[in-house]
Amino acid sequence: MSDCLVDLYCVLDGHGPYGETVASWLAANLPFAIQTALRSFDKGTAASIGQAFLQLDADCSFFLGAKTVEMSGATATVALHKNGKLLVAGLGDSRAILGRADKTGRDRIQVLTAAHNPADPAERSVCVCLCVCVCVCHM
């Protein structure tokens, strides 16, 4: 994406004792991180958004402290809209769903993101490969 106008929409859902702090920090820093990633990376828009998420994770731990981020976090669902194209990315169990009418006027929905949940064996294996501690509690 070039420097043309891009619409950015984001939903953040904090969790844990400092979830609101983490979500607020992300809300304040996410637009700049995405803008920087889009300008800095030539891998394509999707890879740039992924790189922005990784950088935000590292920066959040640095600025808020490892203890805060260890005890809390936030899910993120991001949508970028430019020139009639939509890119949606998500981390965590927040979902993006697109609703629209089909050619006959009937309402249709399309799920745009998958829930990332360590209770899912495929997600758990990704977390384990990344050396993330996974604890699934059943209440």
Z-matrix of the N, CA and C atoms (Angstrom, degrees):
N
C 1 1.452
C 2 1.523 1 108.15
N 3 1.280 2 115.91 1 138.11
C 4 1.457 3 120.59 2 178.79
C 5 1.516 4 109.43 3 -86.97
N 6 1.331 5 116.19 4 -165.93
C 7 1.458 6 120.55 5 -178.28
C 8 1.524 7 112.68 6 -80.02
N 9 1.330 8 118.22 7 9.57
C 10 1.456 9 121.17 8 178.19
C 11 1.526 10 109.72 9 -65.01
N 12 1.317 11 114.72 10 162.53
C 13 1.461 12 120.57 11 -178.55
C 14 1.522 13 111.72 12 -60.41
N 15 1.312 14 115.23 13 130.65
C 16 1.462 15 123.00 14 177.24
C 17 1.517 16 107.02 15 -126.20
N 18 1.335 17 116.75 16 130.11
C 19 1.460 18 120.70 17 174.51
C 20 1.522 19 107.71 18 -86.03
N 21 1.337 20 116.26 19 131.92
C 22 1.454 21 122.05 20 179.60
C 23 1.519 22 108.72 21 -119.97
N 24 1.327 23 115.78 22 127.22
C 25 1.459 24 122.49 23 176.16
C 26 1.523 25 107.27 24 -123.95
N 27 1.321 26 116.29 25 138.82
C 28 1.452 27 119.24 26 -177.19
C 29 1.519 28 110.28 27 -146.98
N 30 1.327 29 115.37 28 138.64
C 31 1.457 30 122.06 29 172.19
C 32 1.517 31 106.68 30 -121.21
N 33 1.333 32 115.57 31 126.21
C 34 1.461 33 122.21 32 178.99
C 35 1.518 34 108.55 33 -119.99
N 36 1.307 35 116.63 34 137.06
C 37 1.462 36 121.14 35 179.94
C 38 1.520 37 108.30 36 -128.81
N 39 1.333 38 116.51 37 104.28
C 40 1.450 39 121.26 38 -179.56
C 41 1.511 40 111.87 39 -74.87
N 42 1.331 41 116.09 40 149.46
C 43 1.460 42 121.20 41 176.61
C 44 1.526 43 109.10 42 -141.89
N 45 1.313 44 115.61 43 154.03
C 46 1.452 45 121.08 44 -177.33
C 47 1.520 46 111.11 45 90.28
N 48 1.329 47 117.02 46 177.31
C 49 1.467 48 120.49 47 -174.93
C 50 1.531 49 114.04 48 -63.44
N 51 1.334 50 117.31 49 -25.48
C 52 1.463 51 120.53 50 179.58
C 53 1.527 52 111.57 51 -115.73
N 54 1.317 53 116.70 52 21.53
C 55 1.462 54 120.82 53 -177.57
C 56 1.509 55 113.87 54 -57.79
N 57 1.332 56 117.00 55 -40.22
C 58 1.468 57 119.84 56 179.14
C 59 1.528 58 110.52 57 -64.72
N 60 1.317 59 117.15 58 -37.94
C 61 1.471 60 121.45 59 178.04
C 62 1.525 61 110.48 60 -64.71
N 63 1.329 62 116.81 61 -45.40
C 64 1.460 63 121.35 62 179.67
C 65 1.525 64 110.31 63 -63.28
N 66 1.331 65 117.65 64 -47.24
C 67 1.467 66 121.08 65 -179.48
C 68 1.529 67 111.06 66 -62.94
N 69 1.322 68 117.40 67 -40.11
C 70 1.475 69 120.60 68 178.35
C 71 1.522 70 110.95 69 -64.93
N 72 1.337 71 116.46 70 -41.92
C 73 1.462 72 120.00 71 178.05
C 74 1.529 73 110.55 72 -62.05
N 75 1.328 74 115.74 73 -43.49
C 76 1.469 75 119.49 74 178.85
C 77 1.525 76 111.56 75 -63.88
N 78 1.325 77 117.00 76 -41.75
C 79 1.472 78 120.27 77 179.14
C 80 1.523 79 110.95 78 -60.01
N 81 1.322 80 116.61 79 -38.08
C 82 1.466 81 120.42 80 -179.38
C 83 1.527 82 112.18 81 -74.64
N 84 1.331 83 118.09 82 -27.84
C 85 1.463 84 121.03 83 -172.80
C 86 1.518 85 115.56 84 -108.13
N 87 1.318 86 117.69 85 -17.70
C 88 1.461 87 121.07 86 -176.53
C 89 1.534 88 114.04 87 -61.50
N 90 1.331 89 119.69 88 -45.80
C 91 1.479 90 118.14 89 -178.63
C 92 1.529 91 113.12 90 -58.25
N 93 1.324 92 117.12 91 -44.90
C 94 1.464 93 120.18 92 179.85
C 95 1.522 94 111.18 93 -65.59
N 96 1.332 95 116.99 94 -40.50
C 97 1.463 96 120.52 95 -179.74
C 98 1.531 97 111.12 96 -62.65
N 99 1.320 98 116.96 97 -42.00
C 100 1.465 99 120.04 98 178.36
C 101 1.523 100 110.83 99 -68.14
N 102 1.317 101 116.60 100 -43.01
C 103 1.466 102 120.20 101 177.73
C 104 1.530 103 110.66 102 -58.93
N 105 1.314 104 116.99 103 -45.46
C 106 1.464 105 121.34 104 179.16
C 107 1.521 106 110.90 105 -63.11
N 108 1.320 107 116.94 106 -44.50
C 109 1.460 108 120.82 107 -179.65
C 110 1.525 109 111.35 108 -62.71
N 111 1.319 110 117.13 109 -41.52
C 112 1.469 111 120.17 110 -179.36
C 113 1.520 112 111.52 111 -64.89
N 114 1.317 113 116.82 112 -30.79
C 115 1.468 114 120.42 113 179.26
C 116 1.521 115 112.33 114 -84.13
N 117 1.330 116 117.46 115 -25.41
C 118 1.455 117 121.27 116 -170.29
C 119 1.518 118 115.02 117 -95.35
N 120 1.306 119 118.12 118 -22.11
C 121 1.456 120 120.24 119 -171.51
C 122 1.513 121 111.25 120 -115.17
N 123 1.328 122 115.17 121 135.99
C 124 1.460 123 121.34 122 -179.32
C 125 1.524 124 112.42 123 -100.28
N 126 1.317 125 118.47 124 8.92
C 127 1.464 126 122.06 125 -175.96
C 128 1.521 127 112.39 126 -77.28
N 129 1.304 128 118.05 127 -10.88
C 130 1.453 129 121.90 128 -174.97
C 131 1.508 130 110.14 129 115.37
N 132 1.307 131 114.91 130 164.14
C 133 1.455 132 120.94 131 -174.85
C 134 1.520 133 112.69 132 -62.37
N 135 1.321 134 118.45 133 -46.50
C 136 1.464 135 120.80 134 -177.28
C 137 1.521 136 110.96 135 -61.57
N 138 1.314 137 117.44 136 -44.56
C 139 1.463 138 120.79 137 178.78
C 140 1.525 139 110.56 138 -64.88
N 141 1.313 140 117.20 139 -35.07
C 142 1.465 141 121.09 140 178.59
C 143 1.522 142 111.25 141 -64.99
N 144 1.317 143 116.93 142 -40.65
C 145 1.469 144 120.83 143 178.28
C 146 1.533 145 109.24 144 -65.30
N 147 1.319 146 116.92 145 -42.89
C 148 1.463 147 120.47 146 176.55
C 149 1.518 148 111.65 147 -58.95
N 150 1.324 149 116.66 148 -42.06
C 151 1.465 150 121.02 149 178.25
C 152 1.528 151 110.74 150 -65.12
N 153 1.324 152 116.99 151 -38.33
C 154 1.471 153 120.42 152 177.71
C 155 1.527 154 110.24 153 -63.10
N 156 1.335 155 117.95 154 -41.72
C 157 1.471 156 121.27 155 178.18
C 158 1.529 157 110.66 156 -61.71
N 159 1.335 158 117.09 157 -43.39
C 160 1.463 159 120.28 158 179.02
C 161 1.528 160 111.44 159 -63.24
N 162 1.330 161 116.47 160 -42.67
C 163 1.465 162 120.25 161 179.60
C 164 1.525 163 110.74 162 -66.17
N 165 1.332 164 117.16 163 -41.39
C 166 1.470 165 120.43 164 177.32
C 167 1.523 166 111.41 165 -60.72
N 168 1.311 167 117.48 166 -39.49
C 169 1.455 168 121.15 167 179.01
C 170 1.526 169 110.37 168 -60.87
N 171 1.329 170 116.74 169 -46.84
C 172 1.464 171 120.66 170 179.20
C 173 1.525 172 111.10 171 -65.18
N 174 1.334 173 116.86 172 -44.16
C 175 1.467 174 120.92 173 -178.97
C 176 1.525 175 111.57 174 -65.48
N 177 1.324 176 116.79 175 -39.49
C 178 1.461 177 121.05 176 179.99
C 179 1.527 178 110.13 177 -61.24
N 180 1.324 179 116.79 178 -44.95
C 181 1.461 180 120.66 179 177.93
C 182 1.520 181 110.90 180 -61.70
N 183 1.326 182 116.89 181 -40.45
C 184 1.459 183 121.17 182 -178.63
C 185 1.529 184 111.52 183 -67.66
N 186 1.335 185 116.96 184 -49.18
C 187 1.463 186 120.51 185 -174.14
C 188 1.529 187 114.16 186 -78.47
N 189 1.324 188 117.31 187 -34.43
C 190 1.463 189 119.38 188 -179.25
C 191 1.523 190 112.74 189 -95.59
N 192 1.309 191 117.16 190 -15.35
C 193 1.456 192 121.66 191 -179.95
C 194 1.513 193 111.69 192 98.52
N 195 1.299 194 114.60 193 139.95
C 196 1.470 195 120.54 194 -177.43
C 197 1.522 196 111.38 195 -59.80
N 198 1.312 197 118.27 196 -37.28
C 199 1.464 198 121.69 197 -178.47
C 200 1.532 199 110.96 198 -62.75
N 201 1.343 200 116.28 199 -43.34
C 202 1.466 201 120.84 200 178.73
C 203 1.518 202 110.62 201 -60.72
N 204 1.326 203 116.22 202 -47.42
C 205 1.464 204 121.01 203 -176.70
C 206 1.525 205 111.12 204 -72.74
N 207 1.330 206 117.35 205 -29.09
C 208 1.458 207 120.66 206 177.05
C 209 1.522 208 111.10 207 -66.61
N 210 1.335 209 116.80 208 -34.95
C 211 1.464 210 121.66 209 -176.71
C 212 1.524 211 113.25 210 -91.69
N 213 1.329 212 117.80 211 -15.89
C 214 1.464 213 121.76 212 -173.06
C 215 1.515 214 110.02 213 -145.80
N 216 1.302 215 115.82 214 174.43
C 217 1.450 216 120.78 215 178.31
C 218 1.514 217 110.18 216 -175.47
N 219 1.318 218 115.32 217 -162.96
C 220 1.459 219 120.68 218 178.71
C 221 1.520 220 109.11 219 -156.92
N 222 1.316 221 115.60 220 145.68
C 223 1.456 222 120.09 221 169.35
C 224 1.524 223 107.12 222 -86.59
N 225 1.310 224 116.53 223 157.26
C 226 1.466 225 120.49 224 179.79
C 227 1.522 226 109.49 225 -139.99
N 228 1.314 227 115.49 226 131.12
C 229 1.456 228 121.85 227 170.93
C 230 1.517 229 106.36 228 -126.11
N 231 1.327 230 115.91 229 122.45
C 232 1.464 231 122.36 230 -172.86
C 233 1.522 232 109.02 231 -124.11
N 234 1.318 233 115.81 232 137.96
C 235 1.466 234 121.25 233 174.31
C 236 1.526 235 108.70 234 -127.72
N 237 1.324 236 116.20 235 129.60
C 238 1.457 237 122.81 236 174.24
C 239 1.522 238 107.74 237 -112.08
N 240 1.320 239 116.29 238 132.99
C 241 1.459 240 121.34 239 179.84
C 242 1.522 241 108.39 240 -125.68
N 243 1.330 242 116.20 241 125.27
C 244 1.456 243 121.18 242 179.18
C 245 1.521 244 109.24 243 -152.17
N 246 1.303 245 115.60 244 130.07
C 247 1.474 246 121.62 245 175.54
C 248 1.524 247 112.55 246 51.20
N 249 1.318 248 117.43 247 42.23
C 250 1.453 249 121.30 248 177.61
C 251 1.509 250 115.02 249 77.81
N 252 1.329 251 118.09 250 3.91
C 253 1.461 252 121.77 251 178.74
C 254 1.520 253 109.08 252 -108.57
N 255 1.327 254 116.04 253 146.78
C 256 1.446 255 122.45 254 -177.42
C 257 1.522 256 108.93 255 -126.29
N 258 1.333 257 115.61 256 128.74
C 259 1.454 258 121.54 257 173.66
C 260 1.516 259 106.88 258 -119.15
N 261 1.327 260 116.98 259 128.72
C 262 1.457 261 122.34 260 -178.51
C 263 1.520 262 108.33 261 -123.61
N 264 1.332 263 115.66 262 134.55
C 265 1.461 264 121.44 263 178.41
C 266 1.521 265 108.37 264 -135.13
N 267 1.316 266 115.40 265 148.80
C 268 1.455 267 118.17 266 179.71
C 269 1.506 268 112.44 267 -149.40
N 270 1.330 269 115.01 268 147.90
C 271 1.456 270 123.44 269 173.11
C 272 1.510 271 107.92 270 -130.36
N 273 1.308 272 116.44 271 134.13
C 274 1.451 273 120.14 272 -179.34
C 275 1.510 274 111.02 273 95.87
N 276 1.332 275 115.54 274 -162.21
C 277 1.458 276 119.09 275 -174.72
C 278 1.524 277 113.82 276 -100.16
N 279 1.320 278 118.27 277 11.10
C 280 1.472 279 120.26 278 172.14
C 281 1.517 280 108.29 279 -77.25
N 282 1.318 281 116.92 280 143.07
C 283 1.458 282 121.19 281 -174.27
C 284 1.516 283 111.04 282 -120.15
N 285 1.317 284 116.77 283 151.27
C 286 1.458 285 123.02 284 171.33
C 287 1.524 286 107.36 285 -113.49
N 288 1.327 287 115.61 286 129.99
C 289 1.458 288 121.72 287 -179.89
C 290 1.522 289 107.84 288 -129.65
N 291 1.320 290 116.88 289 130.14
C 292 1.454 291 122.74 290 179.97
C 293 1.523 292 108.87 291 -99.86
N 294 1.309 293 116.50 292 127.81
C 295 1.455 294 121.58 293 175.62
C 296 1.521 295 109.65 294 -112.51
N 297 1.320 296 116.48 295 135.40
C 298 1.463 297 120.51 296 178.46
C 299 1.519 298 109.32 297 -161.63
N 300 1.308 299 114.94 298 162.97
C 301 1.461 300 120.86 299 177.71
C 302 1.528 301 108.93 300 -89.20
N 303 1.341 302 115.92 301 138.99
C 304 1.463 303 118.90 302 175.68
C 305 1.530 304 109.59 303 -81.36
N 306 1.322 305 117.48 304 -173.20
C 307 1.473 306 122.09 305 -175.82
C 308 1.519 307 112.80 306 -63.07
N 309 1.345 308 116.09 307 -23.96
C 310 1.461 309 119.43 308 179.76
C 311 1.531 310 112.08 309 -91.45
N 312 1.337 311 116.64 310 -1.74
C 313 1.453 312 120.52 311 -179.86
C 314 1.517 313 114.30 312 91.32
N 315 1.323 314 116.73 313 0.45
C 316 1.471 315 120.37 314 178.46
C 317 1.526 316 109.72 315 -79.75
N 318 1.320 317 114.90 316 141.55
C 319 1.457 318 120.31 317 178.79
C 320 1.523 319 110.58 318 -70.95
N 321 1.309 320 115.74 319 135.96
C 322 1.465 321 122.73 320 178.03
C 323 1.522 322 108.69 321 -131.58
N 324 1.328 323 115.55 322 146.94
C 325 1.452 324 119.51 323 173.24
C 326 1.522 325 109.08 324 -121.03
N 327 1.321 326 114.28 325 150.61
C 328 1.450 327 121.12 326 177.72
C 329 1.527 328 107.43 327 -136.46
N 330 1.312 329 116.60 328 121.80
C 331 1.457 330 121.28 329 176.92
C 332 1.527 331 107.64 330 -77.42
N 333 1.340 332 116.06 331 124.36
C 334 1.459 333 120.57 332 -174.14
C 335 1.524 334 114.07 333 -100.36
N 336 1.322 335 117.63 334 -20.22
C 337 1.461 336 120.28 335 -179.10
C 338 1.517 337 110.04 336 -129.57
N 339 1.307 338 115.41 337 155.01
C 340 1.462 339 121.65 338 175.58
C 341 1.520 340 108.54 339 -99.44
N 342 1.312 341 116.02 340 148.15
C 343 1.462 342 120.03 341 175.77
C 344 1.520 343 108.94 342 -78.32
N 345 1.319 344 115.65 343 128.60
C 346 1.464 345 120.97 344 175.10
C 347 1.517 346 106.97 345 -96.10
N 348 1.312 347 115.70 346 110.86
C 349 1.449 348 120.74 347 -174.73
C 350 1.526 349 108.36 348 -139.47
N 351 1.339 350 118.02 349 124.32
C 352 1.460 351 119.29 350 -177.68
C 353 1.529 352 114.52 351 -65.00
N 354 1.325 353 117.86 352 -10.21
C 355 1.460 354 119.81 353 174.57
C 356 1.531 355 111.03 354 -72.40
N 357 1.331 356 117.27 355 -21.40
C 358 1.460 357 122.89 356 176.52
C 359 1.539 358 107.96 357 -77.57
N 360 1.333 359 118.38 358 123.62
C 361 1.473 360 120.11 359 -176.83
C 362 1.531 361 113.97 360 -55.23
N 363 1.326 362 118.35 361 -38.00
C 364 1.464 363 120.53 362 179.46
C 365 1.531 364 110.95 363 -65.75
N 366 1.323 365 116.39 364 -42.80
C 367 1.469 366 120.36 365 178.10
C 368 1.525 367 110.57 366 -67.12
N 369 1.316 368 116.19 367 -40.46
C 370 1.463 369 120.54 368 179.54
C 371 1.522 370 110.47 369 -59.46
N 372 1.334 371 117.84 370 -41.87
C 373 1.467 372 120.65 371 -179.67
C 374 1.524 373 111.06 372 -65.24
N 375 1.326 374 117.81 373 -35.70
C 376 1.466 375 120.71 374 176.13
C 377 1.524 376 109.89 375 -64.25
N 378 1.332 377 116.52 376 -45.44
C 379 1.470 378 121.10 377 179.23
C 380 1.518 379 111.07 378 -60.72
N 381 1.329 380 116.68 379 -43.39
C 382 1.456 381 121.04 380 -179.36
C 383 1.526 382 109.84 381 -64.69
N 384 1.336 383 117.43 382 -40.90
C 385 1.463 384 120.92 383 178.08
C 386 1.529 385 111.39 384 -62.85
N 387 1.317 386 117.34 385 -29.78
C 388 1.459 387 121.65 386 178.88
C 389 1.527 388 111.42 387 -88.82
N 390 1.321 389 117.34 388 7.87
C 391 1.471 390 123.21 389 -179.66
C 392 1.522 391 111.83 390 61.75
N 393 1.321 392 116.62 391 37.69
C 394 1.452 393 121.82 392 176.71
C 395 1.522 394 107.74 393 -96.70
N 396 1.312 395 116.09 394 132.64
C 397 1.464 396 120.10 395 177.21
C 398 1.519 397 108.44 396 -71.48
N 399 1.310 398 117.05 397 125.38
C 400 1.458 399 121.82 398 -178.61
C 401 1.519 400 108.68 399 -116.01
N 402 1.316 401 115.62 400 119.49
C 403 1.454 402 121.88 401 175.96
C 404 1.526 403 107.84 402 -124.34
N 405 1.309 404 116.58 403 117.76
C 406 1.454 405 121.15 404 178.75
C 407 1.521 406 107.83 405 -107.94
N 408 1.322 407 115.85 406 118.16
C 409 1.452 408 121.12 407 -178.72
C 410 1.524 409 109.12 408 -107.23
N 411 1.299 410 116.65 409 131.43
C 412 1.461 411 121.67 410 176.48
C 413 1.521 412 107.97 411 -106.54
N 414 1.306 413 116.51 412 121.33
C 415 1.474 414 120.91 413 -177.99
C 416 1.495 415 110.43 414 -113.02
